Structure formats: C-alpha cells, structure tokens
Amino acid sequence: MNDIARRTSVIGASSGGMPRYASVEELIARERPVLPVYCIFPERFAEAAARFKDFPGDALYAVKANPAPQVLDQVYAAGVRHFDTASLAEIELVRGRFPDAQCHFMAPVRIAGAAHAAFHKYGITDYVIDCDFELDKLLAETDGGKGLRIFLRISTPLGGALLELSSKFGTTPEDAARLLQRVVEAGAQPGLTFHVGSQCLNPFSYAQAIEMARRTADMAGVEIAALDIGGGFPGPYHNNEVPPYHAYFDTIREALATLSGKPKVMCEPGRALIAEGMSLVTQVVLRKDDKLYLNDGIYGSFDELTLPGWTADYPLRVFALNASGEAVLQPPGHAPFRVYGPTCDTLDVLPRPLLLPEDIKPGDYVVVDTVGAYSVALRTTFNGFYPDRWAVIGN
Ligand SMILES: Cc1ncc(COP(=O)(O)O)c(C=O)c1O
C-alpha cells in the first residue's frame, strides 16, 4: 500500500464510525445533542503537524496528551510516525493501530516487566531513566542493555511554563553525568532528555535546558548519541501570549549548535500536535441566576482547568437554536457565570467564572475550542457521565 492509500484507509477507519458535518452549526442543528460531542477538525491536525517540519529533528507525538483512537488516526494521517509512549498499554495501542509506528518508551519509571515486554515483544530500544534503581531494572529486563539508547532525564528550572514537570522526574546534571557513564559501561548508547514544563511560553527555557544538557555531557566526558528536548510547546488558548513557533525552533537550533558531536535530536510534543484539532460541543442543562449547569465538567473534559498554575482559558462560542431550528452564533458575552458540571459533586465546578451572554439559557450550546489536549485523556466515568460522542467537521 503506498503512503496516500494508507493515509486514506486510516482516515476511513477513524471517521467511518463518526458522523461528518460541514460545520459545528450543522452538527448542533441536525443532532441537537444532549450529551457532549467531541468534534475533530482534520485540517487543523494536519496544520499542527506541518509546523514541526521546521523542528531540527524528529517530533514524537506524546500519546498521553490524547490517546483516543480518533485522535491517533489524525496524528498518523498528518504524517507523524514516531510516538512517545509512557506505558506498555500505550505501546500496544499505537502498534496495534499502526504497525509501522516507531515507539519510544520515554517514562523514567516503569512498572516491573514493562521494559521486558517492550523490548522483547515490540523491539523498543529507547528508554529513559533518572536513577540507579530504574537503570538496574532496565538492564536486567533487556538482557544487559546492549542495543538500547538510554536517556538520562535532567530536572530543569521552571522558566516560562504553566505546568512544571521537573519535580517528580529528573535528576541533577552531576548525578546524570554519573549515570551516563554507567550507561556507556553497560554498552548502551547514552542520551539526555528533559521537559521544560507544559504550555511553555518562553522559548529561552529550551536554550537554558540544552545548556544544562551540554554541561552534563561535558561533566560525564561522554559524547551523547541523542538529545530529546521533551514537549511543552504551547497551544493558542486565551489569556496566554504564545510566541510564534519559529521563535522556539530558532532558539533551539542556536542552542543545539553549542553541543559537541551531532546527537540525534528529538522532541515530544503532546499539546502542540492536538490542542487545536478538537472542539467540544456542550449543552446548558440548567440556569439558576448566574449559576450555569453544563453537561460536562471537571470529571469529564475540563480537568486541566483545575491544575495549580493553569491560567489559560479555552476559547468559547455560544449557539442558540432559532425558531427554524438553526444554530445561531450569539454575540460574545461578558456576564460572569459560575459553571458546574453534571455530577453530584460540589467540587464539579470550573475554577474561574466564564464570561457568557447575559441571556444564555438551558438548551443553548457552549462550544469549547482548542480542547484536544488533556481533556479526553483525563475524563472519568464518575457518576456515570463519560463524554464519548464524536463527529468530524469539514467537507
Ligand atoms: C515525558 C513527557 N513528554 C512529553 C509530554 C507532553 O508534553 P506537552 O503536552 O506539554 O507537549 C509530557 C507531558 O506530561 C511528558 O511528561
């Protein structure tokens, strides 16, 4: 099967079960959905992946950001063939769907036996560690580690990112240098990696982290075979000033030029590849003065809004059905509403009020844009609510 034929068959496999509409308005008018609907915009996935053509290395899609098959198919159809998989289940998911995908096991802590299965059953050769215990376990499970590329994860300071990812994982440059030497002694190829934090709004954070990696390799006296600069590339939410992507890539390219040798360069974008590709259609169930009850909440698609440090807002549009049954876009609203989800839990409330039209009412639709990252991935079945209806938007 050639590339084009394969892409078509994959798109077919994903959207075959999903209704297709020309627009969100058409979906609302035709379906009048009372449950939340995830809308897939194929061309936005393609645009997001195309941005990474300027990245000076391989972009691995971080599956954790949205593992829904409907989304994986879009990422694959957009040409992505490398996947940052953090568990055996993610490897099985990706390989089961795309036998030619290259998976990289980039979580520094693995369940016992996971590396054994990843290596022996799936032939995965890229792994991350940040301590002796995980290195010993990895070597024991992979027949001593020969043929592997083992990345040391270093912690980086929280510079411009909203969500830090260096307190749970990562070690100091000194400790990483020592572990790098152990990797070389084991006969594996040495690599370095970090994550500057998610929704990183400052390109300089990457330069700073690459400089830490350079120092680490120098200290170890090791020429690294690969450098994986993690994820963190931002999505275009409201209330965040997102620098253009070329500012990130130019800064990264400049910093990479200071490294000795020519390590293979990789990155692991999650959010940046999928945030814009999805919108969510929710419905207003009830209004009590300035309290609004939606059919989705923090136990469904909106968990990320509750994270400490998260200041970004999803762009919103409100639609009302008119007398002829058409969905009509309402003028932007400025009235603050406290917004609750559908479960019985009092905590199921958005952390900040939403600004919505003064006359919003039950039956109206709130369409939440740029919702692809960490929404679907974090939804629960709490109280029997589990958003899982899908549609494709586009001709
Ligand atoms: C190791 C690793 N790589 C990549 C990502 C994706 O990050 P982002 O969605 O910010 O690009 C994460 C997010 O948690 C991560 O932990």
The ligand as an SDF file (V2000), in Angstrom:
LIG
                    3D

 16 16  0  0  0  0  0  0  0  0999 V2000
    7.8130   12.9180   29.3120 C   0  0  0  0  0  0  0  0  0  0  0  0
    6.7930   13.7830   28.6600 C   0  0  0  0  0  0  0  0  0  0  0  0
    6.9270   14.0600   27.3480 N   0  0  0  0  0  0  0  0  0  0  0  0
    6.0380   14.8130   26.6930 C   0  0  0  0  0  0  0  0  0  0  0  0
    4.9300   15.3350   27.3410 C   0  0  0  0  0  0  0  0  0  0  0  0
    3.9750   16.1760   26.5470 C   0  0  0  0  0  0  0  0  0  0  0  0
    4.0430   17.4810   26.9880 O   0  0  0  0  0  0  0  0  0  0  0  0
    3.2440   18.6590   26.2520 P   0  0  0  0  0  0  0  0  0  0  0  0
    1.8430   18.2060   26.1020 O   0  0  0  0  0  0  0  0  0  0  0  0
    3.4080   19.8090   27.1680 O   0  0  0  0  0  0  0  0  0  0  0  0
    3.9090   18.8760   24.9480 O   0  0  0  0  0  0  0  0  0  0  0  0
    4.7540   15.0990   28.7140 C   0  0  0  0  0  0  0  0  0  0  0  0
    3.6080   15.6410   29.4250 C   0  0  0  0  0  0  0  0  0  0  0  0
    3.3170   15.3250   30.5610 O   0  0  0  0  0  0  0  0  0  0  0  0
    5.7130   14.2900   29.3980 C   0  0  0  0  0  0  0  0  0  0  0  0
    5.5840   14.0100   30.6950 O   0  0  0  0  0  0  0  0  0  0  0  0
  1  2  1  0
  2  3  1  0
  2 15  2  0
  3  4  2  0
  4  5  1  0
  5  6  1  0
  5 12  2  0
  6  7  1  0
  7  8  1  0
  8  9  2  0
  8 10  1  0
  8 11  1  0
 12 13  1  0
 12 15  1  0
 13 14  2  0
 15 16  1  0
M  END
$$$$
